[in-house]
Amino acid sequence: MSLFQILVKGGFMMIPLAICSVIAITILIERLITLRKMKINTNTFVLQVKNMLLRGRVEDAIMLAKNTPGPIAKISAAGLAKHNKPREEIKDSIEAAAKSQVYHLERNLGVLGTVAAISPLIGFLGTVTGMIKAFMQVQNLGGSVDASVLAGGIWEALITTATGLAVGIPALIFYNWLQAKVSNHVFEMQESSTELMDTLLEKEEAHADRNLA
């Protein structure tokens, strides 16, 4: 038997498992592409922005943030746009941008986690229904059935469990891996936004002191 013929033996429950596998692969590819596009040298970017701010080149810092990909740059751009506003307004702008970026980072991860959770359950359900059919066949034959017929029904029923695990285990691994990536991005966002706010406030305080002098 070919692999396709074996999978067909699993019955109708193989259809939702096939759908789950397609969904998991699609989300994985989409998230990998998205995270790759967001990848920048965070330390270099933050250092460049801070140097520009300390030299009074606020507009250049804003342009750099707008032209740089990734959530950290977008949060920086939101904060820099309010550079001449009160502290609370700058903070609110950064927090709003951060929430938006976290949402984009976590998009579809809930679906991937659901696929990882339900795939083994769908497989187990397929095995249970397959075993019911196998024993119904034994009953219909009046119990006069040899071991090979019974074994055939059982292994066909177990295909769905094996397939469910084959879909669910990788999906769970990639879900946890992507969650770790997102957590790392969120941590970098928090660190960079704090540095940015401190630099902005230092700049505004220095500017105010010069005006008073």
C-alpha positions in Angstrom: 0.0 0.0 0.0 1.1 3.6 -0.7 1.0 6.2 1.9 -2.1 7.8 0.2 -3.9 4.5 0.2 -3.2 4.0 3.9 -4.4 7.5 4.7 -7.6 6.9 2.8 -8.3 3.8 4.9 -8.6 6.2 7.9 -12.1 7.2 6.8 -14.0 10.5 6.7 -12.2 11.9 9.9 -9.1 12.2 7.7 -10.8 15.2 6.0 -10.8 17.6 9.1 -7.3 16.4 9.9 -6.2 17.3 6.4 -7.8 20.7 6.8 -6.0 21.2 10.1 -2.6 20.3 8.6 -3.2 22.8 5.7 -4.2 25.6 8.3 -1.1 24.8 10.4 1.3 24.9 7.5 -0.2 28.1 6.1 0.0 29.9 9.5 3.5 28.8 10.0 4.7 30.0 6.6 2.9 33.4 7.1 4.3 33.9 10.5 7.8 33.0 9.5 7.6 35.5 6.6 6.2 38.2 8.9 8.8 37.7 11.6 11.6 37.7 9.0 10.4 41.1 7.6 10.4 42.5 11.2 14.0 41.4 11.9 16.3 44.3 12.5 19.3 45.1 14.7 17.5 46.6 17.6 20.5 47.9 19.5 21.9 49.7 16.4 18.5 51.2 15.6 17.9 52.5 19.2 21.4 53.9 19.4 20.9 55.7 16.1 17.6 57.2 17.2 19.1 58.3 20.6 22.1 59.9 18.9 19.8 61.9 16.6 17.7 63.0 19.4 20.6 64.2 21.5 21.9 66.2 18.5 18.5 67.8 18.0 17.8 65.9 14.7 14.3 64.9 15.7 12.9 65.0 12.1 15.8 62.7 11.0 15.0 60.3 13.8 11.3 60.3 12.8 12.2 59.5 9.2 14.5 56.7 10.2 11.8 55.2 12.4 9.2 55.4 9.6 11.6 53.9 7.0 12.7 51.0 9.3 10.6 47.8 9.3 9.4 46.1 12.5 7.3 46.8 15.6 10.1 48.6 17.5 10.5 51.2 14.7 6.7 51.8 14.5 6.5 52.3 18.3 9.5 54.7 18.1 7.8 56.6 15.3 4.6 57.0 17.3 6.6 58.3 20.3 8.8 60.6 18.3 5.8 62.1 16.6 4.7 63.4 20.1 8.2 64.6 21.0 7.1 68.1 21.9 4.0 66.9 23.9 3.7 66.2 27.6 5.1 63.0 29.1 1.6 61.4 29.5 0.8 62.0 25.9 4.0 60.5 24.7 3.5 57.5 27.0 -0.1 57.0 25.7 1.1 57.2 22.1 3.8 54.6 22.7 1.5 52.3 24.6 -1.2 52.5 21.9 1.4 51.7 19.2 2.7 48.8 21.3 -0.7 47.2 21.7 -1.3 47.4 18.0 2.1 45.8 17.2 1.5 43.0 19.8 -1.8 42.2 18.1 0.0 41.9 14.7 2.7 39.7 16.3 0.2 37.4 17.8 -2.1 37.2 14.8 -3.3 33.6 14.0 -1.2 32.1 16.8 -4.5 31.3 18.6 -5.7 29.4 15.6 -2.4 27.4 15.4 -2.7 26.6 19.1 -6.3 25.4 18.5 -5.1 23.2 15.7 -2.4 21.7 17.9 -5.0 21.0 20.6 -7.8 19.5 18.6 -5.9 17.5 16.0 -5.1 14.6 18.4 -8.7 14.7 19.6 -10.1 14.5 16.1 -7.7 11.5 15.5 -8.9 9.8 18.7 -12.5 10.4 17.7 -11.8 8.8 14.3 -10.3 5.8 16.0 -13.3 5.4 18.3 -15.8 5.5 15.5 -13.6 3.1 13.5 -13.5 0.6 16.4 -17.3 0.9 16.7 -17.6 0.0 13.0 -15.1 -2.9 13.4 -17.0 -4.5 16.2 -20.3 -3.9 14.5 -19.0 -5.9 11.6 -18.0 -8.7 14.0 -21.5 -8.7 15.4 -23.0 -8.8 11.9 -20.9 -11.8 11.1 -22.2 -13.6 14.2 -18.8 -13.6 15.9 -17.4 -16.0 13.3 -14.6 -13.8 12.2 -10.9 -14.6 12.2 -8.2 -12.5 13.9 -6.9 -11.0 10.6 -10.3 -9.4 9.8 -10.5 -7.9 13.3 -6.9 -6.8 13.2 -7.5 -5.1 9.8 -10.5 -3.1 11.2 -8.4 -2.1 14.2 -5.3 -0.8 12.3 -7.5 1.1 9.9 -9.2 2.8 12.9 -5.8 3.6 14.5 -4.7 5.5 11.4 -6.6 8.6 12.4 -5.0 8.7 15.9 -1.6 8.5 14.3 -2.4 11.2 11.8 -3.9 13.4 14.5 -0.7 13.1 16.5 1.4 13.7 13.4 -0.4 17.0 12.8 -0.8 18.1 16.5 2.7 17.5 17.8 4.6 19.7 15.1 1.8 22.3 15.4 2.3 22.5 19.2 6.1 22.7 18.8 5.9 25.5 16.3 3.2 27.3 18.3 5.5 27.4 21.4 8.4 28.4 19.3 6.5 31.3 17.7 5.2 32.3 21.1 8.8 32.5 22.3 9.7 34.7 19.3 6.7 37.0 20.0 7.7 37.2 23.7 11.2 38.2 22.7 9.9 40.9 20.4 7.6 42.2 23.2 10.5 42.4 25.6 12.6 44.3 23.1 9.7 46.7 22.4 9.4 47.4 26.2 13.1 48.0 26.6 13.4 50.2 23.5 10.3 52.2 24.3 11.6 52.9 27.8 14.9 54.1 26.4 13.2 56.2 23.8 10.9 57.9 26.4 13.9 58.6 28.8 15.9 60.2 25.9 12.9 62.3 24.8 12.3 63.5 28.3 16.0 64.3 28.8 16.0 66.3 25.6 12.9 68.2 26.5 14.3 68.9 30.0 17.6 70.1 28.6 15.7 72.3 26.1 13.6 73.8 28.9 16.6 74.5 31.1 18.3 76.4 28.2 15.2 78.5 27.7 15.1 79.4 31.4 18.8 80.3 31.3 
